[in-house]
Amino acid sequence: MDNNSIILTVGGVLLGLIIGFVIAKMLEKNKASKLIRDAKRSASNILKEANTEGESIKKDKILQAKEKFIELKSEHEKVILSRDKKMAEAEKRTRDKESQVSNELAKNKKLNATLEAKQKDYSYRLDVLEKKQEALDKLHKSQVQQLEVISSLSAEEAKEQLVESLKGEAKNDAMSYIQGALEEAKLTAEQDAKKIIINTIQRIGTEEAVDNCVSVFNIESDDVKGRIIGREGRNIRAIEAATGVEIIVDDTPEAIILSCFDSVRREIARLSLHKLVTDGRIHPARIEEVVRKTQKQIEQEIIEVGKRTVIDLGIHNLHPELIKMVGRMKYRSSYGQNLLQHSREVAKLCGVMAAELGLNPKLAKRAGLLHDIGKVPDAEADMETPHAILGMQWAEKYNEKDDVCNAIGAHHDEIEMKSLLAPIVQVCDAISGARPGARRQVLDSYIQRLKDLEDIAFGFQGVKKAYAIQAGRELRVIVESERVDDQKAADLSFSISQKVQTDMTYPGQVKVTVIRETRAVNIAK
């Protein structure tokens, strides 16, 4: 192919391209113009619709504004009408008050006129009475002068003679009456007092309330004993260390004996054993957890016992702390006599005796129930104060009445009795304690000796717990491992034994065991 044909071919292609480009541009322009016309047409339609919608909205807003105006106008008219009505009512009340005031003024004028007339009448009558009184005085003086002339005595002398004669007669009559009353009182007083006391005792016939120092824990089978003892006795040692109660496991079938002078500890140990045996998991960690929960349960039970006691006796408005002390008396004994049962008995006796004597029985019950609260002290320092004085101080602290406080403090003659309530509480306390078999002196001294043993141990630094076990033949002391090392533990055991030996009197010997335990606890998460 030659050059000319190539050039013609290239030129034809270029011409075709140019023509195609021009045609495409023209088509694109036509399409754009068509789109513009369509857009203008749509815009004009939208503007028409917008104008139409705007006119309708405008009309609606005008109608709403008119309606709102009419509504506000009607409300305004209502407010104006109510205000006019109130003003009219106020004017009416004002007119009524003015008419009442005018009526009252007229009545006052009439009353003033009546009072003035009565005052004039009274003044006239007073003048008449004064004149009559003057005439009577003159007549009385003349009669006295005539009597003095007749009797040859002055009026003062005659009066003195008459008074002396009357004094002598009255004195003789009074002496004879007093003598007869005293003789009758001597004959009947002792008889009446015995009658009141006997009637009171007969009406309050309660069972003897004696506490022991041991509890028997019944088990279903002897296989449970082995689980309670544990491997090499570790479970039973953990229970004794946590509760301070001596656990005696012997050949007695289906029974374990819990021995402790403190009934609170004994009850905690009994309930803890019951929970452990029921649950089936018995090991040292579980034992400590159950004992802690049981201690909280006993504290709550103490409050419930106090509430039930005051409700049963009909005593109201007692302070919550005093209710708690009443509940704690359930776990205390006095000479072997349960303190709560004794106090309930004294309260009932006081109520009956006060009713017989015409006094307030509710107040007497209150004093009888609270008379021994000083025997359940919170701190060791309170144990040095006599229980009657300590109970009186607590009653005063919690706003009990003066008669109740005096009866509590005076029932052992530590202070002077200031009301009839005090001798009633003293007599009823003696009646309750003097019942046959009610008290045991030896048991109380034994319990006091065990408490003294524990107090000696608590007097040394680093002691966390101290328990007197084996009927006082052993003192088990648990110390804080951070403050007491092994050497100090040995020294502490020797020091406590020397202190017990010098300060106490006891039969046999006392073994002092100091236990030091170190625990390392970590938690895996």
NORKAWO-V384400 format. One record per pair of residues at least 24 apart in sequence whose ideal C-beta (glycine too) atoms are under 6 Angstrom apart, sorted by the first residue. I is the first residue (numbers start at 1). GAP is how many residues later the second one is. D is the distance in whole Angstrom. If there is no record, write none. Layout:
BEGIN
i=I gap=GAP d=D
i=I gap=GAP d=D
END
This chain:
BEGIN
i=196 gap=160 d=5
i=200 gap=149 d=6
i=200 gap=152 d=5
i=200 gap=153 d=5
i=203 gap=149 d=5
i=204 gap=144 d=5
i=204 gap=145 d=5
i=206 gap=139 d=5
i=208 gap=229 d=5
i=208 gap=230 d=6
i=209 gap=128 d=6
i=209 gap=129 d=4
i=209 gap=132 d=3
i=209 gap=133 d=6
i=210 gap=126 d=5
i=211 gap=122 d=4
i=211 gap=127 d=5
i=213 gap=48 d=5
i=214 gap=43 d=6
i=214 gap=45 d=5
i=215 gap=43 d=5
i=215 gap=51 d=5
i=215 gap=55 d=5
i=216 gap=39 d=5
i=216 gap=41 d=6
i=217 gap=39 d=5
i=217 gap=41 d=6
i=217 gap=53 d=6
i=217 gap=56 d=5
i=218 gap=37 d=6
i=219 gap=35 d=5
i=224 gap=53 d=6
i=225 gap=24 d=6
i=227 gap=55 d=5
i=235 gap=47 d=5
i=238 gap=46 d=4
i=238 gap=49 d=5
i=239 gap=48 d=6
i=242 gap=45 d=6
i=242 gap=46 d=5
i=242 gap=49 d=4
i=243 gap=25 d=6
i=243 gap=26 d=4
i=243 gap=48 d=6
i=244 gap=223 d=3
i=245 gap=24 d=4
i=246 gap=223 d=4
i=261 gap=186 d=4
i=261 gap=189 d=5
i=263 gap=68 d=4
i=264 gap=67 d=4
i=268 gap=26 d=5
i=268 gap=27 d=6
i=268 gap=30 d=6
i=302 gap=25 d=4
i=302 gap=26 d=5
i=303 gap=24 d=6
i=305 gap=25 d=5
i=313 gap=34 d=5
i=313 gap=52 d=5
i=315 gap=51 d=5
i=319 gap=79 d=4
i=322 gap=76 d=5
i=325 gap=48 d=5
i=325 gap=51 d=6
i=328 gap=48 d=4
i=329 gap=47 d=6
i=332 gap=44 d=5
i=335 gap=104 d=4
i=335 gap=105 d=6
i=335 gap=106 d=6
i=335 gap=109 d=4
i=336 gap=103 d=6
i=336 gap=104 d=4
i=336 gap=107 d=4
i=337 gap=101 d=5
i=337 gap=102 d=5
i=339 gap=33 d=6
i=342 gap=90 d=5
i=343 gap=26 d=5
i=343 gap=29 d=5
i=345 gap=87 d=5
i=346 gap=82 d=5
i=346 gap=83 d=5
i=346 gap=86 d=5
i=349 gap=79 d=4
i=349 gap=82 d=6
i=350 gap=74 d=5
i=350 gap=75 d=6
i=350 gap=78 d=5
i=353 gap=71 d=5
i=354 gap=70 d=6
i=364 gap=60 d=6
i=366 gap=38 d=6
i=367 gap=37 d=5
i=367 gap=40 d=4
i=367 gap=54 d=5
i=367 gap=58 d=5
i=368 gap=57 d=6
i=368 gap=60 d=6
i=370 gap=38 d=6
i=371 gap=37 d=5
i=371 gap=40 d=5
i=371 gap=54 d=5
i=386 gap=28 d=6
i=388 gap=24 d=5
i=388 gap=26 d=5
i=389 gap=25 d=6
i=456 gap=43 d=5
i=456 gap=44 d=6
i=457 gap=39 d=6
i=460 gap=32 d=6
i=474 gap=37 d=4
i=475 gap=35 d=6
i=475 gap=37 d=5
i=476 gap=37 d=5
i=477 gap=37 d=5
i=478 gap=37 d=5
i=479 gap=37 d=5
i=481 gap=35 d=5
i=481 gap=37 d=5
i=484 gap=32 d=6
i=489 gap=25 d=5
i=489 gap=27 d=5
END
